[in-house]
Amino acid sequence: MVMEERVSRLEGAYEQVDRRLSDLHQSVQSLREESRQSTESLRQEMVQNRAEINSRIILLFLMVGGIWATIVGGLIALFLKL
């Protein structure tokens, strides 16, 4: 093989490596973007779930407080009647 043929082969191989690295770079960038979007989506979902949980806890406290007030009021009424 002549030196020019070897250099030509090396140049072709270099171009292939360069294209493959470019494709790999694009794939990594795409994966990063998908990961970022997924993370942002999860954050939004967590915020919504936290708000829903907080509202349910407040409702639960209100219900328990109302039941407790009703029971205490009933007991006071019973003791005052005696």
C-alpha angles and dihedrals in degrees: 000000000000121000091245091057091051092049090047091052091048091050090051092049090048091053090051091050090048092052092046092050090049091051090047091050091052091048092051091048090050091049091050091051092049090049092050092049092047092050092049091049091051091049092053091048091050091051091051092048092048091052090050092049091049092052091049092050091051090050090049092052091049092051094047090046091051092049091047092049091049093050094046091046091050093049092049090050091050094049093046091052092055 
